Amino acid sequence: MSASTTHDRIVALRHLGETLAFAAVGGAALGLIGVPAGWLSGSILAVAGASLAGRPMHVPTLLMRAIFILIGISLGAVVTPETLHGMATYPLSIGVLLVAMVVISVCGAGYLRLVHNWGKVDAYLAAAPGGMSQVLVLGAELGGDLRAIAIVQSIRVVVIAVGLPAGLSALGLVGHAGPRATGALSIAVIDELTILILVSSVVAIIAYRVRFPGGLLFGAMLTSAVLHGSGLIQAVMPWWVANAAMVAMGAITGSRFANSRHGCC
């Protein structure tokens, strides 16, 4: 290994360390005070700000792909036998929800394309309802403009976070959720998590290799959903792993702002 190669690797590791440090501080600043999607949006803001200030923000491709798989596994874990039973119990409600999501996506994407001349991928991902993390992962895998997608999705999150609670409060529909149980990392849980990560990763890599759109995310998410929905796996990612994945995804998105200041005016 030549001296120049060693030096390049050291520089790359230094840039990665700085990027993750900015992301962690920004994510913690908003996440710990309970801001909706705070770990993700805080890390995006911190890394984007550092990028615009000229700092060399960078996340390597291999780490990026690992983060996509982790996020997919976490998303799939929301599927349980109970949620599947609930879907079967209220099919009309699920159908109405799906229709509403399609209408929102099509109308929002149509507005962005016709009025602002956005590309198809960027417009549909920016208008897509749901979690910002999976939308950004899809944007990264499909070559979308993460800066534009993140801005629109962040505004949507803020509007929902502020407007929805205010509306429910005005209607007298605000309740108080009970504390959520958390399990310790026992040997059985660690074994299940190991199986979950290995199987989901293999399927995600296969989906990626056969060029399935969003293969890393969807491959891991669908595998995790099947394992959890069938009851074969009960263990879920520890909260700190899920939050770390959100912070890293924010670093990936924020680093895309690196060249913005050179072409903005």
Secondary structure, DSSP 4 states (H G I P E B T S, - for coil): --HHHHHHHHHHHHHHHHHHHHHHHHHHHHHTTT-TTHHHHHHHHHHHHHHHTT------HHHHHHHHHHHHHHHHTT--HHHHHHHHH-HHHHHHHHHHHHHHHHHHHHHHHHHH---HHHHHHHH--S-HHHHHHHHHHTT--HHHHHHHHHHHHHHHHHHHHHHHHHTT----PPPPP-----HHHHHHHHHHHHHHHHHHHHHHHTT-TTHHHHHHHHHHHHHHHTTS------HHHHHHHHHHHHHHHHHTTTTGGGS--
